[in-house]
Amino acid sequence: SPDPVRFELSYLPKTRNVELASRVIRMERRLLIQKVQRAGIQVLEWDVNDPFDQVVKRKLSHPPAWLRVVGR
């Protein structure tokens, strides 16, 4: 999932209201991602400043945490 918050913040002024709004939306995004992960879905969080292929290689070269606990 590309990080839309970081992307959008790069285009917004650095004001107190923008900072507060970004904190709220980051919390909401984190909770939604955790909900998806608890359903057993692996989520690839992606900073759009990084090339997608490098992020995929780096993240998918490691098994998900639940698989490391359960074993192969």
Jmol script that loads the backbone (N, CA, C; Angstrom):
load data "model"
ATOM      1  N   SER A   1       0.844  -1.179   0.000  1.00  0.00           N
ATOM      2  CA  SER A   1       0.000   0.000   0.000  1.00  0.00           C
ATOM      3  C   SER A   1       0.887   1.239   0.000  1.00  0.00           C
ATOM      4  N   PRO A   2       0.816   2.048  -1.019  1.00  0.00           N
ATOM      5  CA  PRO A   2       1.585   3.287  -0.995  1.00  0.00           C
ATOM      6  C   PRO A   2       1.128   4.160   0.169  1.00  0.00           C
ATOM      7  N   ASP A   3       2.039   4.911   0.725  1.00  0.00           N
ATOM      8  CA  ASP A   3       1.722   5.766   1.866  1.00  0.00           C
ATOM      9  C   ASP A   3       1.181   7.105   1.355  1.00  0.00           C
ATOM     10  N   PRO A   4      -0.143   7.251   1.274  1.00  0.00           N
ATOM     11  CA  PRO A   4      -0.710   8.489   0.741  1.00  0.00           C
ATOM     12  C   PRO A   4      -0.509   9.683   1.668  1.00  0.00           C
ATOM     13  N   VAL A   5      -0.390   9.426   2.954  1.00  0.00           N
ATOM     14  CA  VAL A   5      -0.226  10.529   3.908  1.00  0.00           C
ATOM     15  C   VAL A   5       1.103  11.231   3.659  1.00  0.00           C
ATOM     16  N   ARG A   6       2.174  10.465   3.594  1.00  0.00           N
ATOM     17  CA  ARG A   6       3.493  11.058   3.361  1.00  0.00           C
ATOM     18  C   ARG A   6       3.522  11.784   2.018  1.00  0.00           C
ATOM     19  N   PHE A   7       2.924  11.170   1.013  1.00  0.00           N
ATOM     20  CA  PHE A   7       2.897  11.773  -0.320  1.00  0.00           C
ATOM     21  C   PHE A   7       2.169  13.115  -0.294  1.00  0.00           C
ATOM     22  N   GLU A   8       0.981  13.139   0.271  1.00  0.00           N
ATOM     23  CA  GLU A   8       0.187  14.374   0.303  1.00  0.00           C
ATOM     24  C   GLU A   8       0.840  15.451   1.165  1.00  0.00           C
ATOM     25  N   LEU A   9       1.460  15.046   2.269  1.00  0.00           N
ATOM     26  CA  LEU A   9       2.101  16.028   3.145  1.00  0.00           C
ATOM     27  C   LEU A   9       3.218  16.787   2.440  1.00  0.00           C
ATOM     28  N   SER A  10       3.850  16.138   1.486  1.00  0.00           N
ATOM     29  CA  SER A  10       4.943  16.810   0.780  1.00  0.00           C
ATOM     30  C   SER A  10       4.439  18.003  -0.041  1.00  0.00           C
ATOM     31  N   TYR A  11       3.137  18.068  -0.306  1.00  0.00           N
ATOM     32  CA  TYR A  11       2.562  19.157  -1.095  1.00  0.00           C
ATOM     33  C   TYR A  11       1.787  20.170  -0.254  1.00  0.00           C
ATOM     34  N   LEU A  12       1.671  19.924   1.038  1.00  0.00           N
ATOM     35  CA  LEU A  12       0.884  20.812   1.898  1.00  0.00           C
ATOM     36  C   LEU A  12       1.789  21.713   2.727  1.00  0.00           C
ATOM     37  N   PRO A  13       1.279  22.874   3.134  1.00  0.00           N
ATOM     38  CA  PRO A  13       2.076  23.764   3.983  1.00  0.00           C
ATOM     39  C   PRO A  13       2.278  23.135   5.365  1.00  0.00           C
ATOM     40  N   LYS A  14       3.375  23.468   5.984  1.00  0.00           N
ATOM     41  CA  LYS A  14       3.681  22.912   7.304  1.00  0.00           C
ATOM     42  C   LYS A  14       3.063  23.806   8.380  1.00  0.00           C
ATOM     43  N   THR A  15       1.773  23.593   8.607  1.00  0.00           N
ATOM     44  CA  THR A  15       1.055  24.364   9.617  1.00  0.00           C
ATOM     45  C   THR A  15       0.629  23.442  10.749  1.00  0.00           C
ATOM     46  N   ARG A  16       0.199  24.040  11.827  1.00  0.00           N
ATOM     47  CA  ARG A  16      -0.259  23.270  12.988  1.00  0.00           C
ATOM     48  C   ARG A  16      -1.465  22.392  12.623  1.00  0.00           C
ATOM     49  N   ASN A  17      -2.392  22.937  11.854  1.00  0.00           N
ATOM     50  CA  ASN A  17      -3.582  22.174  11.462  1.00  0.00           C
ATOM     51  C   ASN A  17      -3.235  20.985  10.570  1.00  0.00           C
ATOM     52  N   VAL A  18      -2.317  21.199   9.644  1.00  0.00           N
ATOM     53  CA  VAL A  18      -1.898  20.103   8.763  1.00  0.00           C
ATOM     54  C   VAL A  18      -1.209  19.021   9.586  1.00  0.00           C
ATOM     55  N   GLU A  19      -0.374  19.414  10.523  1.00  0.00           N
ATOM     56  CA  GLU A  19       0.315  18.442  11.385  1.00  0.00           C
ATOM     57  C   GLU A  19      -0.689  17.633  12.205  1.00  0.00           C
ATOM     58  N   LEU A  20      -1.665  18.292  12.783  1.00  0.00           N
ATOM     59  CA  LEU A  20      -2.685  17.601  13.576  1.00  0.00           C
ATOM     60  C   LEU A  20      -3.500  16.644  12.700  1.00  0.00           C
ATOM     61  N   ALA A  21      -3.906  17.120  11.545  1.00  0.00           N
ATOM     62  CA  ALA A  21      -4.670  16.268  10.626  1.00  0.00           C
ATOM     63  C   ALA A  21      -3.851  15.058  10.194  1.00  0.00           C
ATOM     64  N   SER A  22      -2.567  15.257   9.945  1.00  0.00           N
ATOM     65  CA  SER A  22      -1.723  14.131   9.523  1.00  0.00           C
ATOM     66  C   SER A  22      -1.571  13.105  10.638  1.00  0.00           C
ATOM     67  N   ARG A  23      -1.494  13.554  11.871  1.00  0.00           N
ATOM     68  CA  ARG A  23      -1.406  12.617  12.999  1.00  0.00           C
ATOM     69  C   ARG A  23      -2.667  11.768  13.098  1.00  0.00           C
ATOM     70  N   VAL A  24      -3.820  12.406  12.931  1.00  0.00           N
ATOM     71  CA  VAL A  24      -5.095  11.679  13.009  1.00  0.00           C
ATOM     72  C   VAL A  24      -5.200  10.664  11.876  1.00  0.00           C
ATOM     73  N   ILE A  25      -4.896  11.082  10.663  1.00  0.00           N
ATOM     74  CA  ILE A  25      -5.044  10.182   9.519  1.00  0.00           C
ATOM     75  C   ILE A  25      -4.011   9.059   9.569  1.00  0.00           C
ATOM     76  N   ARG A  26      -2.823   9.328  10.115  1.00  0.00           N
ATOM     77  CA  ARG A  26      -1.818   8.257  10.276  1.00  0.00           C
ATOM     78  C   ARG A  26      -2.317   7.199  11.262  1.00  0.00           C
ATOM     79  N   MET A  27      -2.947   7.649  12.349  1.00  0.00           N
ATOM     80  CA  MET A  27      -3.497   6.691  13.321  1.00  0.00           C
ATOM     81  C   MET A  27      -4.587   5.847  12.672  1.00  0.00           C
ATOM     82  N   GLU A  28      -5.467   6.501  11.914  1.00  0.00           N
ATOM     83  CA  GLU A  28      -6.539   5.765  11.244  1.00  0.00           C
ATOM     84  C   GLU A  28      -5.957   4.755  10.251  1.00  0.00           C
ATOM     85  N   ARG A  29      -4.967   5.164   9.491  1.00  0.00           N
ATOM     86  CA  ARG A  29      -4.344   4.268   8.511  1.00  0.00           C
ATOM     87  C   ARG A  29      -3.676   3.086   9.204  1.00  0.00           C
ATOM     88  N   ARG A  30      -2.963   3.363  10.293  1.00  0.00           N
ATOM     89  CA  ARG A  30      -2.280   2.300  11.034  1.00  0.00           C
ATOM     90  C   ARG A  30      -3.301   1.289  11.558  1.00  0.00           C
ATOM     91  N   LEU A  31      -4.417   1.763  12.102  1.00  0.00           N
ATOM     92  CA  LEU A  31      -5.454   0.856  12.610  1.00  0.00           C
ATOM     93  C   LEU A  31      -6.058   0.002  11.496  1.00  0.00           C
ATOM     94  N   LEU A  32      -6.296   0.602  10.344  1.00  0.00           N
ATOM     95  CA  LEU A  32      -6.846  -0.156   9.219  1.00  0.00           C
ATOM     96  C   LEU A  32      -5.850  -1.207   8.718  1.00  0.00           C
ATOM     97  N   ILE A  33      -4.589  -0.845   8.653  1.00  0.00           N
ATOM     98  CA  ILE A  33      -3.562  -1.803   8.222  1.00  0.00           C
ATOM     99  C   ILE A  33      -3.451  -2.941   9.224  1.00  0.00           C
ATOM    100  N   GLN A  34      -3.500  -2.634  10.514  1.00  0.00           N
ATOM    101  CA  GLN A  34      -3.444  -3.687  11.532  1.00  0.00           C
ATOM    102  C   GLN A  34      -4.639  -4.628  11.412  1.00  0.00           C
ATOM    103  N   LYS A  35      -5.797  -4.080  11.114  1.00  0.00           N
ATOM    104  CA  LYS A  35      -6.995  -4.904  10.950  1.00  0.00           C
ATOM    105  C   LYS A  35      -6.821  -5.877   9.776  1.00  0.00           C
ATOM    106  N   VAL A  36      -6.292  -5.383   8.687  1.00  0.00           N
ATOM    107  CA  VAL A  36      -6.040  -6.226   7.519  1.00  0.00           C
ATOM    108  C   VAL A  36      -5.006  -7.301   7.853  1.00  0.00           C
ATOM    109  N   GLN A  37      -3.946  -6.920   8.565  1.00  0.00           N
ATOM    110  CA  GLN A  37      -2.906  -7.881   8.931  1.00  0.00           C
ATOM    111  C   GLN A  37      -3.444  -8.952   9.873  1.00  0.00           C
ATOM    112  N   ARG A  38      -4.318  -8.568  10.789  1.00  0.00           N
ATOM    113  CA  ARG A  38      -4.912  -9.563  11.697  1.00  0.00           C
ATOM    114  C   ARG A  38      -5.776 -10.568  10.942  1.00  0.00           C
ATOM    115  N   ALA A  39      -6.247 -10.179   9.780  1.00  0.00           N
ATOM    116  CA  ALA A  39      -7.017 -11.098   8.937  1.00  0.00           C
ATOM    117  C   ALA A  39      -6.095 -12.043   8.168  1.00  0.00           C
ATOM    118  N   GLY A  40      -4.786 -11.903   8.389  1.00  0.00           N
ATOM    119  CA  GLY A  40      -3.825 -12.799   7.758  1.00  0.00           C
ATOM    120  C   GLY A  40      -3.296 -12.321   6.420  1.00  0.00           C
ATOM    121  N   ILE A  41      -3.549 -11.074   6.104  1.00  0.00           N
ATOM    122  CA  ILE A  41      -3.103 -10.527   4.824  1.00  0.00           C
ATOM    123  C   ILE A  41      -1.798  -9.773   5.035  1.00  0.00           C
ATOM    124  N   GLN A  42      -0.802 -10.114   4.233  1.00  0.00           N
ATOM    125  CA  GLN A  42       0.481  -9.423   4.329  1.00  0.00           C
ATOM    126  C   GLN A  42       0.362  -8.070   3.638  1.00  0.00           C
ATOM    127  N   VAL A  43       0.760  -7.026   4.335  1.00  0.00           N
ATOM    128  CA  VAL A  43       0.664  -5.665   3.805  1.00  0.00           C
ATOM    129  C   VAL A  43       2.067  -5.154   3.523  1.00  0.00           C
ATOM    130  N   LEU A  44       2.247  -4.636   2.357  1.00  0.00           N
ATOM    131  CA  LEU A  44       3.512  -4.054   1.954  1.00  0.00           C
ATOM    132  C   LEU A  44       3.356  -2.543   2.011  1.00  0.00           C
ATOM    133  N   GLU A  45       3.910  -1.929   3.050  1.00  0.00           N
ATOM    134  CA  GLU A  45       3.835  -0.478   3.166  1.00  0.00           C
ATOM    135  C   GLU A  45       4.959   0.115   2.329  1.00  0.00           C
ATOM    136  N   TRP A  46       4.607   1.062   1.489  1.00  0.00           N
ATOM    137  CA  TRP A  46       5.524   1.543   0.480  1.00  0.00           C
ATOM    138  C   TRP A  46       5.595   3.062   0.480  1.00  0.00           C
ATOM    139  N   ASP A  47       6.799   3.587   0.714  1.00  0.00           N
ATOM    140  CA  ASP A  47       7.050   5.019   0.582  1.00  0.00           C
ATOM    141  C   ASP A  47       7.227   5.276  -0.909  1.00  0.00           C
ATOM    142  N   VAL A  48       6.384   6.112  -1.481  1.00  0.00           N
ATOM    143  CA  VAL A  48       6.405   6.315  -2.928  1.00  0.00           C
ATOM    144  C   VAL A  48       7.702   6.950  -3.423  1.00  0.00           C
ATOM    145  N   ASN A  49       8.550   7.411  -2.523  1.00  0.00           N
ATOM    146  CA  ASN A  49       9.857   7.933  -2.923  1.00  0.00           C
ATOM    147  C   ASN A  49      10.837   6.811  -3.238  1.00  0.00           C
ATOM    148  N   ASP A  50      10.538   5.593  -2.785  1.00  0.00           N
ATOM    149  CA  ASP A  50      11.400   4.439  -3.038  1.00  0.00           C
ATOM    150  C   ASP A  50      10.885   3.681  -4.261  1.00  0.00           C
ATOM    151  N   PRO A  51      11.797   3.192  -5.105  1.00  0.00           N
ATOM    152  CA  PRO A  51      11.360   2.397  -6.261  1.00  0.00           C
ATOM    153  C   PRO A  51      10.604   1.147  -5.806  1.00  0.00           C
ATOM    154  N   PHE A  52       9.465   0.902  -6.423  1.00  0.00           N
ATOM    155  CA  PHE A  52       8.589  -0.192  -6.010  1.00  0.00           C
ATOM    156  C   PHE A  52       9.294  -1.547  -6.051  1.00  0.00           C
ATOM    157  N   ASP A  53      10.065  -1.809  -7.095  1.00  0.00           N
ATOM    158  CA  ASP A  53      10.712  -3.118  -7.204  1.00  0.00           C
ATOM    159  C   ASP A  53      11.695  -3.364  -6.064  1.00  0.00           C
ATOM    160  N   GLN A  54      12.380  -2.320  -5.607  1.00  0.00           N
ATOM    161  CA  GLN A  54      13.313  -2.477  -4.488  1.00  0.00           C
ATOM    162  C   GLN A  54      12.566  -2.744  -3.185  1.00  0.00           C
ATOM    163  N   VAL A  55      11.446  -2.070  -2.998  1.00  0.00           N
ATOM    164  CA  VAL A  55      10.637  -2.277  -1.793  1.00  0.00           C
ATOM    165  C   VAL A  55      10.117  -3.712  -1.761  1.00  0.00           C
ATOM    166  N   VAL A  56       9.631  -4.186  -2.892  1.00  0.00           N
ATOM    167  CA  VAL A  56       9.102  -5.552  -2.966  1.00  0.00           C
ATOM    168  C   VAL A  56      10.193  -6.562  -2.651  1.00  0.00           C
ATOM    169  N   LYS A  57      11.359  -6.405  -3.254  1.00  0.00           N
ATOM    170  CA  LYS A  57      12.469  -7.333  -2.984  1.00  0.00           C
ATOM    171  C   LYS A  57      12.825  -7.344  -1.509  1.00  0.00           C
ATOM    172  N   ARG A  58      12.953  -6.157  -0.935  1.00  0.00           N
ATOM    173  CA  ARG A  58      13.362  -6.031   0.468  1.00  0.00           C
ATOM    174  C   ARG A  58      12.313  -6.629   1.407  1.00  0.00           C
ATOM    175  N   LYS A  59      11.055  -6.311   1.182  1.00  0.00           N
ATOM    176  CA  LYS A  59       9.995  -6.752   2.095  1.00  0.00           C
ATOM    177  C   LYS A  59       9.620  -8.215   1.908  1.00  0.00           C
ATOM    178  N   LEU A  60       9.570  -8.675   0.680  1.00  0.00           N
ATOM    179  CA  LEU A  60       9.107 -10.034   0.435  1.00  0.00           C
ATOM    180  C   LEU A  60      10.221 -11.070   0.553  1.00  0.00           C
ATOM    181  N   SER A  61      11.451 -10.621   0.767  1.00  0.00           N
ATOM    182  CA  SER A  61      12.534 -11.583   0.970  1.00  0.00           C
ATOM    183  C   SER A  61      12.494 -12.157   2.380  1.00  0.00           C
ATOM    184  N   HIS A  62      11.693 -11.553   3.258  1.00  0.00           N
ATOM    185  CA  HIS A  62      11.512 -12.038   4.629  1.00  0.00           C
ATOM    186  C   HIS A  62      10.101 -12.590   4.773  1.00  0.00           C
ATOM    187  N   PRO A  63       9.956 -13.758   5.412  1.00  0.00           N
ATOM    188  CA  PRO A  63       8.596 -14.280   5.619  1.00  0.00           C
ATOM    189  C   PRO A  63       7.829 -13.391   6.598  1.00  0.00           C
ATOM    190  N   PRO A  64       6.507 -13.373   6.515  1.00  0.00           N
ATOM    191  CA  PRO A  64       5.718 -12.575   7.458  1.00  0.00           C
ATOM    192  C   PRO A  64       5.946 -13.046   8.890  1.00  0.00           C
ATOM    193  N   ALA A  65       5.735 -12.146   9.841  1.00  0.00           N
ATOM    194  CA  ALA A  65       5.999 -12.448  11.256  1.00  0.00           C
ATOM    195  C   ALA A  65       5.219 -13.661  11.733  1.00  0.00           C
ATOM    196  N   TRP A  66       3.959 -13.800  11.322  1.00  0.00           N
ATOM    197  CA  TRP A  66       3.156 -14.927  11.799  1.00  0.00           C
ATOM    198  C   TRP A  66       3.725 -16.248  11.305  1.00  0.00           C
ATOM    199  N   LEU A  67       4.333 -16.250  10.130  1.00  0.00           N
ATOM    200  CA  LEU A  67       4.909 -17.479   9.603  1.00  0.00           C
ATOM    201  C   LEU A  67       6.185 -17.844  10.353  1.00  0.00           C
ATOM    202  N   ARG A  68       6.939 -16.843  10.774  1.00  0.00           N
ATOM    203  CA  ARG A  68       8.159 -17.112  11.548  1.00  0.00           C
ATOM    204  C   ARG A  68       7.809 -17.727  12.890  1.00  0.00           C
ATOM    205  N   VAL A  69       6.684 -17.314  13.469  1.00  0.00           N
ATOM    206  CA  VAL A  69       6.260 -17.843  14.766  1.00  0.00           C
ATOM    207  C   VAL A  69       5.739 -19.271  14.617  1.00  0.00           C
ATOM    208  N   VAL A  70       4.918 -19.495  13.614  1.00  0.00           N
ATOM    209  CA  VAL A  70       4.301 -20.802  13.396  1.00  0.00           C
ATOM    210  C   VAL A  70       5.320 -21.799  12.866  1.00  0.00           C
ATOM    211  N   GLY A  71       6.221 -21.343  12.049  1.00  0.00           N
ATOM    212  CA  GLY A  71       7.199 -22.228  11.422  1.00  0.00           C
ATOM    213  C   GLY A  71       6.774 -22.559  10.022  1.00  0.00           C
ATOM    214  N   ARG A  72       7.688 -23.166   9.308  1.00  0.00           N
ATOM    215  CA  ARG A  72       7.402 -23.465   7.893  1.00  0.00           C
ATOM    216  C   ARG A  72       6.907 -24.831   7.718  1.00  0.00           C
TER     217      ARG A  72
END
end "model"
wireframe off; spacefill off
backbone 0.3
color backbone group
